[in-house]
Amino acid sequence: MPRPQDHELSDAVLLERSARGDRDAFDQVMLRHHASVYRLARLLVHGDDDAEDVLQQTFLAAWKNAGRFRAEAAVRTWLLTIARHMALRTRRRRAREPVQDVSLDELGVQAGWGSPDPETLAMMSERQELLEAAFETLTPEEREVMTLRDLEGLSGEDTAAVLGLSVAAMKSRLHRARLALAARVRSEVLRATRRA
């Protein structure tokens, strides 16, 4: 019977093969999850260089510890948990607060702001700037939970696992973050309306 192609295998099977030294299987895991790990790293650390370091540290740790994966969570959740720990370690080592530099282009497109006519594009640009500015005013914890749940699309359980919180605590933090973002956007819109 022919061996299934790596791209047809589940993450758990690929990680199991990686634990036995199959580098091709681990390359598939990295290909599948590179973007998610990098986005989280970029959110949590300052600059592209630090994010690249976190990305490399995450996959190095995952390669070394593939045999310890117990499938209690999804491979993606496990990798994002490792990435979060690596990013927090990098932040502590750098002894500075992270600077938010995550593009919200994807979120804007999903919200329907991607129209080709110039007037709509101008409005989209203003809205995106407003949303990005409001997002940057959130606390690191609020940005983190919104990124994992709303941008990365993790389940509530997986988001809670990455953050080391109970599901109830994660939901509370997410609700608070969404309200804070909405309040800041509303405040800016009202301020702009008064100026007009």
C-alpha positions in Angstrom: 0.0 0.0 0.0 1.5 3.4 -0.9 2.3 5.9 1.8 -0.1 8.8 1.9 1.3 12.2 0.9 2.3 14.3 3.9 -0.2 17.0 2.8 -3.0 14.5 3.2 -2.1 13.6 6.8 -3.4 15.1 10.0 -1.2 17.4 12.0 -1.1 14.8 14.8 0.1 12.1 12.5 2.7 14.4 11.0 3.9 15.4 14.5 4.1 11.7 15.5 6.3 11.1 12.5 8.3 14.1 13.3 9.0 12.7 16.8 10.5 9.6 15.0 12.8 11.9 13.1 10.8 12.5 9.9 12.0 15.9 8.8 9.6 16.0 5.8 6.6 15.5 8.1 7.8 18.3 10.3 8.3 20.6 7.3 4.6 20.0 6.5 3.7 21.0 10.1 5.8 24.2 9.7 4.2 25.0 6.4 0.7 24.6 7.8 1.3 26.8 10.9 4.1 29.2 10.0 1.7 32.1 9.3 -0.3 31.7 12.5 2.8 31.4 14.7 4.4 34.4 13.0 1.3 36.6 13.4 1.1 35.8 17.1 4.8 36.4 17.6 4.6 39.7 15.7 1.8 40.8 18.0 3.6 40.0 21.2 7.2 41.2 20.4 8.7 44.3 19.0 9.8 44.2 15.4 10.2 41.7 12.6 13.6 40.5 13.9 12.2 39.5 17.3 9.2 37.9 15.6 11.4 35.8 13.4 13.5 34.8 16.4 10.3 33.7 18.2 9.2 31.8 15.1 12.5 29.9 14.9 12.6 29.2 18.6 9.0 27.9 18.5 9.6 25.5 15.7 13.0 24.4 17.2 11.3 23.7 20.5 8.4 21.9 18.7 10.9 19.7 16.8 12.8 18.8 19.9 9.6 18.1 21.9 7.5 16.5 19.2 7.5 13.2 21.2 5.9 15.0 24.1 2.9 16.1 22.2 -0.1 14.2 23.7 -2.9 15.4 21.4 -4.8 16.9 24.4 -5.2 20.0 22.1 -4.7 20.6 18.4 -1.2 20.9 17.1 -1.9 24.5 16.2 -2.9 25.3 19.7 0.2 23.5 21.0 2.4 25.5 18.7 0.8 28.8 19.6 1.2 28.1 23.2 4.9 27.5 22.6 5.1 30.7 20.6 3.4 32.7 23.3 5.9 31.4 25.9 8.9 32.2 23.6 7.5 35.7 22.9 7.0 36.4 26.6 10.5 35.2 27.3 11.8 37.5 24.5 9.8 40.4 26.0 11.2 39.8 29.4 14.7 39.6 28.0 14.2 42.8 26.1 12.5 44.4 29.2 10.2 46.6 27.1 6.5 46.7 26.2 5.6 45.3 22.8 4.7 47.7 20.1 1.5 46.8 18.2 2.3 46.6 14.5 -0.2 44.0 13.3 -1.9 44.9 10.0 -5.7 44.7 10.2 -6.0 44.4 6.4 -7.5 40.9 6.6 -10.0 42.0 9.2 -11.0 44.9 7.0 -11.6 42.7 4.0 -13.7 40.3 6.0 -15.7 43.2 7.3 -16.5 44.1 3.7 -14.3 47.2 3.3 -12.7 45.9 0.0 -14.5 47.8 -2.7 -12.7 49.1 -5.8 -14.4 52.5 -6.2 -12.3 55.4 -5.0 -14.9 56.9 -2.5 -15.3 53.5 -0.8 -11.5 53.0 -0.8 -11.1 56.4 0.9 -13.7 55.5 3.5 -12.1 52.1 4.0 -8.8 53.7 4.6 -10.2 56.0 7.2 -12.1 53.2 8.9 -9.0 51.0 8.9 -6.9 53.7 10.4 -9.5 54.3 13.0 -9.7 50.6 13.8 -5.9 50.2 13.9 -5.5 53.2 16.2 -8.3 51.9 18.5 -6.8 48.4 18.5 -3.4 49.8 19.5 -4.9 51.5 22.5 -6.0 48.1 23.9 -3.9 46.4 26.6 -1.5 43.7 25.4 -3.8 41.1 27.0 -6.8 42.5 25.1 -5.0 42.5 21.8 -3.7 39.0 22.4 -7.1 37.4 23.1 -8.7 39.2 20.2 -5.9 38.1 17.8 -6.2 34.5 18.9 -10.0 34.3 18.9 -11.1 36.8 16.2 -8.2 37.0 13.8 -6.7 33.5 14.1 -10.1 31.9 14.5 -9.1 29.6 17.4 -11.9 27.9 19.3 -12.7 29.2 22.8 -11.1 26.2 24.3 -8.0 26.5 22.3 -7.7 30.3 22.9 -8.1 29.6 26.7 -5.4 26.9 26.5 -2.9 29.2 24.7 -3.5 31.9 27.2 -3.4 29.6 30.2 -6.9 30.6 31.3 -10.1 28.9 32.0 -12.7 29.2 29.2 -14.8 31.4 31.4 -11.9 33.8 32.1 -11.0 33.9 28.4 -14.6 34.7 27.5 -14.6 37.5 30.0 -11.3 38.9 28.7 -12.5 38.7 25.1 -15.8 40.4 25.9 -14.0 43.2 27.7 -11.6 43.6 24.8 -14.3 43.7 22.2 -16.2 46.3 24.3 -13.1 48.3 24.8 -12.4 48.3 21.1 -16.0 49.3 20.3 -15.9 52.1 22.9 -12.7 53.5 21.5 -14.0 53.4 17.9 -17.2 55.1 19.0 -15.4 57.8 20.9 -13.2 58.6 17.9 -16.2 58.7 15.5 -18.0 61.1 17.9 -14.9 63.2 18.2 -14.5 63.4 14.4 -18.2 64.3 14.0 -17.9 67.2 16.5 -15.0 68.5 14.5 -16.9 68.4 11.2 
